[in-house]
Amino acid sequence: MTNRWVGVTIDCVDVERVAAFWSALLDRPRGPSQDGWVYLGEPGDVEPRLVFQPVGEAKRGKVRVHLDVAVDDIGVGMGEVVGLGGSFTGERHDYDEGVVVVMADPEGHEFCLVQYY
């Protein structure tokens, strides 16, 4: 048996809004989805699919697993996230290898934008 990673599932109150944000940010098209859910990508894609699952309660606390999104320019990337309805958490880390900023999608799921030098 071969184990392989096929997706990441994100709980959302407003599945359509959060999926549209990630679709635009990652330029990842919507694939076949169950009613009420949204999948970005299709089975068998090279990259794992992002799955947006409807839940009745809003996010509470910091997420324990998050996505890292590489960008060529941290300022431009931050502007794109904010323009799509996301936000900057105020957290930034500068390292010899590059810079990491913690952003959030429209429902507050944290993720990192990373610019490598």
N, CA, C and O atoms as CSV, one atom per row, in Angstrom:
chain,resi,resn,atom,element,x,y,z
A,1,MET,N,N,0.836,-1.178,0.000
A,1,MET,CA,C,0.000,0.000,0.000
A,1,MET,C,C,0.886,1.249,0.000
A,1,MET,O,O,1.866,1.323,0.742
A,2,THR,N,N,0.536,2.225,-0.834
A,2,THR,CA,C,1.282,3.471,-0.893
A,2,THR,C,C,0.440,4.587,-0.297
A,2,THR,O,O,-0.689,4.819,-0.731
A,3,ASN,N,N,0.976,5.264,0.676
A,3,ASN,CA,C,0.290,6.414,1.260
A,3,ASN,C,C,0.744,7.661,0.539
A,3,ASN,O,O,1.931,7.827,0.257
A,4,ARG,N,N,-0.201,8.541,0.239
A,4,ARG,CA,C,0.183,9.800,-0.377
A,4,ARG,C,C,-0.773,10.884,0.069
A,4,ARG,O,O,-1.947,10.632,0.340
A,5,TRP,N,N,-0.257,12.075,0.140
A,5,TRP,CA,C,-1.013,13.235,0.575
A,5,TRP,C,C,-1.829,13.745,-0.604
A,5,TRP,O,O,-1.268,14.020,-1.665
A,6,VAL,N,N,-3.152,13.879,-0.441
A,6,VAL,CA,C,-4.014,14.263,-1.551
A,6,VAL,C,C,-4.761,15.578,-1.335
A,6,VAL,O,O,-5.340,16.116,-2.280
A,7,GLY,N,N,-4.759,16.105,-0.108
A,7,GLY,CA,C,-5.483,17.351,0.093
A,7,GLY,C,C,-5.373,17.896,1.490
A,7,GLY,O,O,-4.889,17.236,2.409
A,8,VAL,N,N,-5.840,19.132,1.625
A,8,VAL,CA,C,-5.954,19.812,2.907
A,8,VAL,C,C,-7.396,20.305,2.999
A,8,VAL,O,O,-7.896,20.926,2.061
A,9,THR,N,N,-8.069,20.036,4.119
A,9,THR,CA,C,-9.449,20.452,4.303
A,9,THR,C,C,-9.508,21.606,5.292
A,9,THR,O,O,-8.903,21.562,6.364
A,10,ILE,N,N,-10.252,22.646,4.908
A,10,ILE,CA,C,-10.395,23.837,5.735
A,10,ILE,C,C,-11.873,23.987,6.102
A,10,ILE,O,O,-12.730,24.038,5.219
A,11,ASP,N,N,-12.174,24.058,7.401
A,11,ASP,CA,C,-13.538,24.279,7.867
A,11,ASP,C,C,-13.914,25.733,7.648
A,11,ASP,O,O,-13.116,26.627,7.929
A,12,CYS,N,N,-15.141,25.985,7.141
A,12,CYS,CA,C,-15.587,27.350,6.833
A,12,CYS,C,C,-17.066,27.519,7.150
A,12,CYS,O,O,-17.862,26.595,6.981
A,13,VAL,N,N,-17.416,28.704,7.609
A,13,VAL,CA,C,-18.820,29.060,7.743
A,13,VAL,C,C,-19.353,29.451,6.363
A,13,VAL,O,O,-20.429,29.008,5.962
A,14,ASP,N,N,-18.594,30.286,5.637
A,14,ASP,CA,C,-18.981,30.721,4.288
A,14,ASP,C,C,-18.027,30.077,3.279
A,14,ASP,O,O,-17.034,30.680,2.873
A,15,VAL,N,N,-18.344,28.859,2.888
A,15,VAL,CA,C,-17.493,28.056,2.006
A,15,VAL,C,C,-17.201,28.781,0.700
A,15,VAL,O,O,-16.051,28.816,0.264
A,16,GLU,N,N,-18.203,29.352,0.076
A,16,GLU,CA,C,-18.021,30.016,-1.217
A,16,GLU,C,C,-17.031,31.177,-1.116
A,16,GLU,O,O,-16.148,31.316,-1.963
A,17,ARG,N,N,-17.173,31.999,-0.096
A,17,ARG,CA,C,-16.294,33.168,0.075
A,17,ARG,C,C,-14.840,32.751,0.310
A,17,ARG,O,O,-13.929,33.283,-0.323
A,18,VAL,N,N,-14.630,31.812,1.211
A,18,VAL,CA,C,-13.262,31.394,1.538
A,18,VAL,C,C,-12.631,30.659,0.357
A,18,VAL,O,O,-11.454,30.871,0.064
A,19,ALA,N,N,-13.385,29.806,-0.320
A,19,ALA,CA,C,-12.856,29.098,-1.489
A,19,ALA,C,C,-12.514,30.072,-2.609
A,19,ALA,O,O,-11.498,29.899,-3.282
A,20,ALA,N,N,-13.343,31.095,-2.822
A,20,ALA,CA,C,-13.060,32.090,-3.861
A,20,ALA,C,C,-11.767,32.842,-3.551
A,20,ALA,O,O,-10.983,33.122,-4.458
A,21,PHE,N,N,-11.539,33.169,-2.282
A,21,PHE,CA,C,-10.296,33.831,-1.866
A,21,PHE,C,C,-9.092,32.973,-2.240
A,21,PHE,O,O,-8.168,33.455,-2.896
A,22,TRP,N,N,-9.094,31.705,-1.829
A,22,TRP,CA,C,-7.955,30.822,-2.092
A,22,TRP,C,C,-7.800,30.512,-3.581
A,22,TRP,O,O,-6.677,30.393,-4.072
A,23,SER,N,N,-8.898,30.382,-4.291
A,23,SER,CA,C,-8.838,30.146,-5.726
A,23,SER,C,C,-8.135,31.298,-6.431
A,23,SER,O,O,-7.281,31.075,-7.290
A,24,ALA,N,N,-8.489,32.530,-6.073
A,24,ALA,CA,C,-7.867,33.709,-6.678
A,24,ALA,C,C,-6.412,33.849,-6.251
A,24,ALA,O,O,-5.550,34.134,-7.082
A,25,LEU,N,N,-6.127,33.651,-4.967
A,25,LEU,CA,C,-4.761,33.815,-4.466
A,25,LEU,C,C,-3.805,32.812,-5.101
A,25,LEU,O,O,-2.686,33.170,-5.469
A,26,LEU,N,N,-4.233,31.573,-5.230
A,26,LEU,CA,C,-3.362,30.513,-5.752
A,26,LEU,C,C,-3.568,30.232,-7.240
A,26,LEU,O,O,-2.906,29.360,-7.804
A,27,ASP,N,N,-4.477,30.961,-7.872
A,27,ASP,CA,C,-4.813,30.728,-9.276
A,27,ASP,C,C,-5.118,29.241,-9.488
A,27,ASP,O,O,-4.614,28.606,-10.414
A,28,ARG,N,N,-5.944,28.722,-8.614
A,28,ARG,CA,C,-6.301,27.292,-8.620
A,28,ARG,C,C,-7.785,27.166,-8.929
A,28,ARG,O,O,-8.606,27.651,-8.151
A,29,PRO,N,N,-8.160,26.534,-10.034
A,29,PRO,CA,C,-9.566,26.443,-10.403
A,29,PRO,C,C,-10.359,25.479,-9.515
A,29,PRO,O,O,-9.819,24.569,-8.887
A,30,ARG,N,N,-11.636,25.726,-9.502
A,30,ARG,CA,C,-12.569,24.872,-8.787
A,30,ARG,C,C,-12.719,23.557,-9.552
A,30,ARG,O,O,-12.830,23.547,-10.778
A,31,GLY,N,N,-12.722,22.466,-8.820
A,31,GLY,CA,C,-12.920,21.159,-9.426
A,31,GLY,C,C,-14.268,20.586,-9.026
A,31,GLY,O,O,-15.058,21.260,-8.364
A,32,PRO,N,N,-14.540,19.343,-9.422
A,32,PRO,CA,C,-15.793,18.707,-9.036
A,32,PRO,C,C,-15.907,18.672,-7.512
A,32,PRO,O,O,-14.946,18.326,-6.825
A,33,SER,N,N,-17.080,19.030,-6.981
A,33,SER,CA,C,-17.275,19.147,-5.534
A,33,SER,C,C,-18.598,18.537,-5.111
A,33,SER,O,O,-19.538,18.452,-5.901
A,34,GLN,N,N,-18.661,18.113,-3.852
A,34,GLN,CA,C,-19.911,17.666,-3.253
A,34,GLN,C,C,-20.802,18.884,-3.020
A,34,GLN,O,O,-20.299,20.004,-2.936
A,35,ASP,N,N,-22.107,18.685,-2.917
A,35,ASP,CA,C,-23.020,19.786,-2.600
A,35,ASP,C,C,-22.607,20.450,-1.290
A,35,ASP,O,O,-22.401,19.777,-0.280
A,36,GLY,N,N,-22.489,21.782,-1.317
A,36,GLY,CA,C,-22.149,22.539,-0.123
A,36,GLY,C,C,-20.662,22.649,0.151
A,36,GLY,O,O,-20.250,23.465,0.975
A,37,TRP,N,N,-19.864,21.866,-0.503
A,37,TRP,CA,C,-18.409,21.878,-0.343
A,37,TRP,C,C,-17.799,22.489,-1.604
A,37,TRP,O,O,-18.456,22.563,-2.643
A,38,VAL,N,N,-16.540,22.926,-1.511
A,38,VAL,CA,C,-15.812,23.365,-2.700
A,38,VAL,C,C,-14.432,22.714,-2.674
A,38,VAL,O,O,-13.738,22.728,-1.657
A,39,TYR,N,N,-14.054,22.143,-3.817
A,39,TYR,CA,C,-12.729,21.559,-3.996
A,39,TYR,C,C,-11.977,22.398,-5.018
A,39,TYR,O,O,-12.507,22.691,-6.090
A,40,LEU,N,N,-10.761,22.783,-4.701
A,40,LEU,CA,C,-9.892,23.429,-5.677
A,40,LEU,C,C,-8.935,22.371,-6.181
A,40,LEU,O,O,-8.183,21.782,-5.405
A,41,GLY,N,N,-8.966,22.131,-7.477
A,41,GLY,CA,C,-8.183,21.061,-8.070
A,41,GLY,C,C,-9.045,19.834,-8.281
A,41,GLY,O,O,-10.220,19.806,-7.914
A,42,GLU,N,N,-8.441,18.824,-8.878
A,42,GLU,CA,C,-9.152,17.586,-9.196
A,42,GLU,C,C,-8.356,16.391,-8.696
A,42,GLU,O,O,-7.146,16.490,-8.493
A,43,PRO,N,N,-9.032,15.255,-8.495
A,43,PRO,CA,C,-8.298,14.045,-8.109
A,43,PRO,C,C,-7.198,13.757,-9.139
A,43,PRO,O,O,-7.418,13.876,-10.344
A,44,GLY,N,N,-6.036,13.385,-8.657
A,44,GLY,CA,C,-4.931,13.067,-9.543
A,44,GLY,C,C,-4.052,14.252,-9.904
A,44,GLY,O,O,-3.038,14.076,-10.578
A,45,ASP,N,N,-4.418,15.470,-9.468
A,45,ASP,CA,C,-3.554,16.633,-9.718
A,45,ASP,C,C,-2.189,16.422,-9.065
A,45,ASP,O,O,-2.061,15.685,-8.088
A,46,VAL,N,N,-1.188,17.075,-9.615
A,46,VAL,CA,C,0.161,17.006,-9.043
A,46,VAL,C,C,0.171,17.600,-7.639
A,46,VAL,O,O,0.782,17.038,-6.730
A,47,GLU,N,N,-0.500,18.731,-7.459
A,47,GLU,CA,C,-0.585,19.368,-6.144
A,47,GLU,C,C,-1.801,18.827,-5.394
A,47,GLU,O,O,-2.818,18.517,-6.014
A,48,PRO,N,N,-1.710,18.711,-4.064
A,48,PRO,CA,C,-2.893,18.300,-3.298
A,48,PRO,C,C,-4.040,19.296,-3.478
A,48,PRO,O,O,-3.814,20.491,-3.667
A,49,ARG,N,N,-5.263,18.790,-3.419
A,49,ARG,CA,C,-6.432,19.658,-3.530
A,49,ARG,C,C,-6.651,20.406,-2.219
A,49,ARG,O,O,-6.284,19.925,-1.147
A,50,LEU,N,N,-7.254,21.587,-2.321
A,50,LEU,CA,C,-7.749,22.293,-1.147
A,50,LEU,C,C,-9.247,22.041,-1.097
A,50,LEU,O,O,-9.949,22.225,-2.091
A,51,VAL,N,N,-9.731,21.622,0.056
A,51,VAL,CA,C,-11.128,21.272,0.235
A,51,VAL,C,C,-11.724,22.197,1.283
A,51,VAL,O,O,-11.163,22.354,2.368
A,52,PHE,N,N,-12.854,22.808,0.967
A,52,PHE,CA,C,-13.518,23.738,1.883
A,52,PHE,C,C,-14.811,23.084,2.340
A,52,PHE,O,O,-15.724,22.835,1.552
A,53,GLN,N,N,-14.858,22.812,3.645
A,53,GLN,CA,C,-15.931,22.032,4.260
A,53,GLN,C,C,-16.829,22.961,5.076
A,53,GLN,O,O,-16.323,23.754,5.871
A,54,PRO,N,N,-18.148,22.881,4.899
A,54,PRO,CA,C,-19.037,23.739,5.673
A,54,PRO,C,C,-19.147,23.283,7.137
A,54,PRO,O,O,-19.303,22.097,7.427
A,55,VAL,N,N,-19.062,24.257,8.040
A,55,VAL,CA,C,-19.266,24.006,9.473
A,55,VAL,C,C,-20.158,25.114,10.023
A,55,VAL,O,O,-20.268,26.183,9.421
A,56,GLY,N,N,-20.786,24.864,11.149
A,56,GLY,CA,C,-21.712,25.823,11.724
A,56,GLY,C,C,-21.099,26.832,12.664
A,56,GLY,O,O,-21.741,27.827,13.002
A,57,GLU,N,N,-19.871,26.602,13.096
A,57,GLU,CA,C,-19.259,27.513,14.064
A,57,GLU,C,C,-18.027,28.189,13.476
A,57,GLU,O,O,-17.306,27.602,12.668
A,58,ALA,N,N,-17.797,29.432,13.893
A,58,ALA,CA,C,-16.627,30.194,13.434
A,58,ALA,C,C,-15.353,29.641,14.067
A,58,ALA,O,O,-15.393,28.972,15.099
A,59,LYS,N,N,-14.231,29.933,13.428
A,59,LYS,CA,C,-12.916,29.530,13.931
A,59,LYS,C,C,-12.664,30.154,15.300
A,59,LYS,O,O,-13.016,31.309,15.542
A,60,ARG,N,N,-12.058,29.386,16.180
A,60,ARG,CA,C,-11.670,29.882,17.502
A,60,ARG,C,C,-10.208,29.543,17.727
A,60,ARG,O,O,-9.800,28.392,17.572
A,61,GLY,N,N,-9.421,30.542,18.090
A,61,GLY,CA,C,-8.015,30.304,18.393
A,61,GLY,C,C,-7.161,30.168,17.146
A,61,GLY,O,O,-7.661,30.204,16.021
A,62,LYS,N,N,-5.876,30.012,17.367
A,62,LYS,CA,C,-4.908,29.899,16.281
A,62,LYS,C,C,-4.952,28.499,15.676
A,62,LYS,O,O,-5.042,27.506,16.397
A,63,VAL,N,N,-4.888,28.430,14.349
A,63,VAL,CA,C,-4.861,27.127,13.701
A,63,VAL,C,C,-3.524,26.446,13.977
A,63,VAL,O,O,-2.499,27.116,14.109
A,64,ARG,N,N,-3.532,25.141,14.063
A,64,ARG,CA,C,-2.321,24.392,14.383
A,64,ARG,C,C,-1.575,23.938,13.136
A,64,ARG,O,O,-0.389,23.616,13.211
A,65,VAL,N,N,-2.245,23.906,12.000
A,65,VAL,CA,C,-1.629,23.569,10.717
A,65,VAL,C,C,-1.982,24.701,9.772
A,65,VAL,O,O,-3.125,25.157,9.741
A,66,HIS,N,N,-0.996,25.157,8.997
A,66,HIS,CA,C,-1.292,26.244,8.067
A,66,HIS,C,C,-0.516,26.053,6.774
A,66,HIS,O,O,0.430,25.269,6.707
A,67,LEU,N,N,-0.936,26.786,5.747
A,67,LEU,CA,C,-0.260,26.746,4.454
A,67,LEU,C,C,0.825,27.809,4.407
A,67,LEU,O,O,0.678,28.871,5.011
A,68,ASP,N,N,1.906,27.537,3.700
A,68,ASP,CA,C,2.936,28.516,3.378
A,68,ASP,C,C,2.816,28.803,1.887
A,68,ASP,O,O,2.796,27.878,1.075
A,69,VAL,N,N,2.735,30.073,1.527
A,69,VAL,CA,C,2.590,30.487,0.133
A,69,VAL,C,C,3.809,31.327,-0.233
A,69,VAL,O,O,4.016,32.394,0.345
A,70,ALA,N,N,4.622,30.862,-1.185
A,70,ALA,CA,C,5.809,31.591,-1.616
A,70,ALA,C,C,5.413,32.707,-2.574
A,70,ALA,O,O,4.581,32.512,-3.460
A,71,VAL,N,N,6.014,33.874,-2.388
A,71,VAL,CA,C,5.773,35.033,-3.248
A,71,VAL,C,C,7.121,35.609,-3.680
A,71,VAL,O,O,8.132,35.417,-3.004
A,72,ASP,N,N,7.126,36.319,-4.813
A,72,ASP,CA,C,8.348,36.965,-5.282
A,72,ASP,C,C,8.629,38.258,-4.535
A,72,ASP,O,O,9.788,38.627,-4.344
A,73,ASP,N,N,7.565,38.957,-4.106
A,73,ASP,CA,C,7.700,40.236,-3.421
A,73,ASP,C,C,6.709,40.259,-2.266
A,73,ASP,O,O,5.501,40.197,-2.491
A,74,ILE,N,N,7.198,40.346,-1.035
A,74,ILE,CA,C,6.349,40.246,0.142
A,74,ILE,C,C,5.310,41.364,0.192
A,74,ILE,O,O,4.164,41.117,0.568
A,75,GLY,N,N,5.687,42.582,-0.177
A,75,GLY,CA,C,4.753,43.697,-0.162
A,75,GLY,C,C,3.626,43.528,-1.162
A,75,GLY,O,O,2.464,43.788,-0.851
A,76,VAL,N,N,3.973,43.091,-2.365
A,76,VAL,CA,C,2.964,42.845,-3.395
A,76,VAL,C,C,2.048,41.711,-2.953
A,76,VAL,O,O,0.830,41.793,-3.118
A,77,GLY,N,N,2.624,40.662,-2.396
A,77,GLY,CA,C,1.824,39.527,-1.922
A,77,GLY,C,C,0.859,39.932,-0.826
A,77,GLY,O,O,-0.300,39.519,-0.830
A,78,MET,N,N,1.329,40.735,0.109
A,78,MET,CA,C,0.454,41.199,1.191
A,78,MET,C,C,-0.686,42.045,0.628
A,78,MET,O,O,-1.830,41.922,1.065
A,79,GLY,N,N,-0.373,42.894,-0.336
A,79,GLY,CA,C,-1.403,43.714,-0.966
A,79,GLY,C,C,-2.446,42.879,-1.667
A,79,GLY,O,O,-3.635,43.193,-1.624
A,80,GLU,N,N,-2.002,41.807,-2.315
A,80,GLU,CA,C,-2.945,40.924,-3.004
A,80,GLU,C,C,-3.883,40.247,-2.006
A,80,GLU,O,O,-5.091,40.177,-2.230
A,81,VAL,N,N,-3.319,39.751,-0.905
A,81,VAL,CA,C,-4.134,39.093,0.116
A,81,VAL,C,C,-5.184,40.058,0.664
A,81,VAL,O,O,-6.355,39.696,0.776
A,82,VAL,N,N,-4.782,41.268,1.002
A,82,VAL,CA,C,-5.720,42.255,1.540
A,82,VAL,C,C,-6.769,42.630,0.491
A,82,VAL,O,O,-7.947,42.776,0.816
A,83,GLY,N,N,-6.346,42.786,-0.761
A,83,GLY,CA,C,-7.273,43.104,-1.839
A,83,GLY,C,C,-8.316,42.026,-2.079
A,83,GLY,O,O,-9.413,42.313,-2.558
A,84,LEU,N,N,-7.977,40.786,-1.747
A,84,LEU,CA,C,-8.907,39.665,-1.917
A,84,LEU,C,C,-9.808,39.459,-0.690
A,84,LEU,O,O,-10.658,38.569,-0.684
A,85,GLY,N,N,-9.617,40.282,0.341
A,85,GLY,CA,C,-10.459,40.166,1.531
A,85,GLY,C,C,-9.775,39.551,2.725
A,85,GLY,O,O,-10.411,39.346,3.759
A,86,GLY,N,N,-8.482,39.248,2.613
A,86,GLY,CA,C,-7.725,38.717,3.742
A,86,GLY,C,C,-7.152,39.854,4.577
A,86,GLY,O,O,-7.485,41.020,4.367
A,87,SER,N,N,-6.289,39.502,5.523
A,87,SER,CA,C,-5.711,40.531,6.391
A,87,SER,C,C,-4.310,40.135,6.856
A,87,SER,O,O,-3.928,38.965,6.809
A,88,PHE,N,N,-3.559,41.136,7.303
A,88,PHE,CA,C,-2.233,40.956,7.898
A,88,PHE,C,C,-2.420,40.866,9.405
A,88,PHE,O,O,-3.081,41.720,9.995
A,89,THR,N,N,-1.854,39.853,10.030
A,89,THR,CA,C,-2.013,39.666,11.476
A,89,THR,C,C,-1.103,40.575,12.290
A,89,THR,O,O,-1.288,40.712,13.499
A,90,GLY,N,N,-0.124,41.195,11.642
A,90,GLY,CA,C,0.851,42.013,12.356
A,90,GLY,C,C,2.122,41.256,12.686
A,90,GLY,O,O,3.070,41.840,13.213
A,91,GLU,N,N,2.157,39.963,12.385
A,91,GLU,CA,C,3.320,39.135,12.701
A,91,GLU,C,C,4.235,39.016,11.487
A,91,GLU,O,O,3.802,38.622,10.404
A,92,ARG,N,N,5.515,39.364,11.683
A,92,ARG,CA,C,6.522,39.311,10.621
A,92,ARG,C,C,7.816,38.765,11.215
A,92,ARG,O,O,8.189,39.101,12.339
A,93,HIS,N,N,8.490,37.923,10.446
A,93,HIS,CA,C,9.763,37.345,10.873
A,93,HIS,C,C,10.768,37.521,9.740
A,93,HIS,O,O,10.510,37.114,8.607
A,94,ASP,N,N,11.900,38.121,10.044
A,94,ASP,CA,C,12.976,38.299,9.064
A,94,ASP,C,C,14.108,37.342,9.399
A,94,ASP,O,O,14.611,37.324,10.522
A,95,TYR,N,N,14.500,36.548,8.415
A,95,TYR,CA,C,15.566,35.566,8.567
A,95,TYR,C,C,16.611,35.804,7.488
A,95,TYR,O,O,16.360,36.542,6.536
A,96,ASP,N,N,17.770,35.193,7.624
A,96,ASP,CA,C,18.804,35.299,6.590
A,96,ASP,C,C,18.290,34.758,5.255
A,96,ASP,O,O,18.668,35.265,4.199
A,97,GLU,N,N,17.436,33.737,5.291
A,97,GLU,CA,C,16.929,33.093,4.079
A,97,GLU,C,C,15.787,33.867,3.428
A,97,GLU,O,O,15.491,33.658,2.252
A,98,GLY,N,N,15.139,34.764,4.185
A,98,GLY,CA,C,14.014,35.499,3.641
A,98,GLY,C,C,13.108,36.046,4.727
A,98,GLY,O,O,13.491,36.136,5.893
A,99,VAL,N,N,11.920,36.403,4.331
A,99,VAL,CA,C,10.950,36.999,5.256
A,99,VAL,C,C,9.663,36.185,5.238
A,99,VAL,O,O,9.259,35.649,4.206
A,100,VAL,N,N,9.032,36.108,6.405
A,100,VAL,CA,C,7.761,35.413,6.563
A,100,VAL,C,C,6.787,36.374,7.234
A,100,VAL,O,O,7.110,36.965,8.265
A,101,VAL,N,N,5.597,36.534,6.655
A,101,VAL,CA,C,4.544,37.309,7.300
A,101,VAL,C,C,3.335,36.407,7.478
A,101,VAL,O,O,3.025,35.583,6.618
A,102,VAL,N,N,2.661,36.574,8.599
A,102,VAL,CA,C,1.474,35.772,8.883
A,102,VAL,C,C,0.255,36.576,8.446
A,102,VAL,O,O,0.016,37.692,8.908
A,103,MET,N,N,-0.505,35.971,7.541
A,103,MET,CA,C,-1.703,36.583,6.991
A,103,MET,C,C,-2.902,35.741,7.422
A,103,MET,O,O,-2.739,34.684,8.032
A,104,ALA,N,N,-4.104,36.216,7.100
A,104,ALA,CA,C,-5.315,35.453,7.403
A,104,ALA,C,C,-6.285,35.580,6.235
A,104,ALA,O,O,-6.363,36.626,5.589
A,105,ASP,N,N,-7.021,34.506,5.972
A,105,ASP,CA,C,-8.041,34.558,4.921
A,105,ASP,C,C,-9.289,35.270,5.468
A,105,ASP,O,O,-9.273,35.706,6.619
A,106,PRO,N,N,-10.359,35.400,4.689
A,106,PRO,CA,C,-11.526,36.157,5.157
A,106,PRO,C,C,-12.195,35.632,6.427
A,106,PRO,O,O,-12.906,36.389,7.087
A,107,GLU,N,N,-11.994,34.375,6.787
A,107,GLU,CA,C,-12.558,33.857,8.036
A,107,GLU,C,C,-11.522,33.745,9.137
A,107,GLU,O,O,-11.799,33.164,10.187
A,108,GLY,N,N,-10.317,34.295,8.916
A,108,GLY,CA,C,-9.303,34.329,9.959
A,108,GLY,C,C,-8.379,33.139,10.025
A,108,GLY,O,O,-7.617,33.019,10.985
A,109,HIS,N,N,-8.411,32.224,9.016
A,109,HIS,CA,C,-7.461,31.111,8.998
A,109,HIS,C,C,-6.081,31.671,8.675
A,109,HIS,O,O,-5.885,32.256,7.610
A,110,GLU,N,N,-5.127,31.500,9.583
A,110,GLU,CA,C,-3.783,32.016,9.371
A,110,GLU,C,C,-3.022,31.192,8.331
A,110,GLU,O,O,-3.212,29.982,8.210
A,111,PHE,N,N,-2.161,31.877,7.589
A,111,PHE,CA,C,-1.226,31.242,6.667
A,111,PHE,C,C,-0.033,32.157,6.529
A,111,PHE,O,O,-0.108,33.329,6.898
A,112,CYS,N,N,1.074,31.646,6.001
A,112,CYS,CA,C,2.281,32.451,5.858
A,112,CYS,C,C,2.554,32.784,4.410
A,112,CYS,O,O,2.443,31.930,3.530
A,113,LEU,N,N,2.911,34.032,4.169
A,113,LEU,CA,C,3.515,34.417,2.897
A,113,LEU,C,C,5.005,34.389,3.140
A,113,LEU,O,O,5.480,34.909,4.150
A,114,VAL,N,N,5.753,33.787,2.224
A,114,VAL,CA,C,7.191,33.609,2.371
A,114,VAL,C,C,7.889,34.158,1.137
A,114,VAL,O,O,7.564,33.790,0.008
A,115,GLN,N,N,8.855,35.045,1.366
A,115,GLN,CA,C,9.701,35.521,0.270
A,115,GLN,C,C,11.117,35.055,0.582
A,115,GLN,O,O,11.723,35.483,1.565
A,116,TYR,N,N,11.633,34.172,-0.267
A,116,TYR,CA,C,12.991,33.687,-0.097
A,116,TYR,C,C,13.956,34.623,-0.801
A,116,TYR,O,O,13.650,35.131,-1.880
A,117,TYR,N,N,15.122,34.859,-0.202
A,117,TYR,CA,C,16.143,35.710,-0.838
A,117,TYR,C,C,17.060,34.888,-1.690
A,117,TYR,O,O,17.980,35.426,-2.304
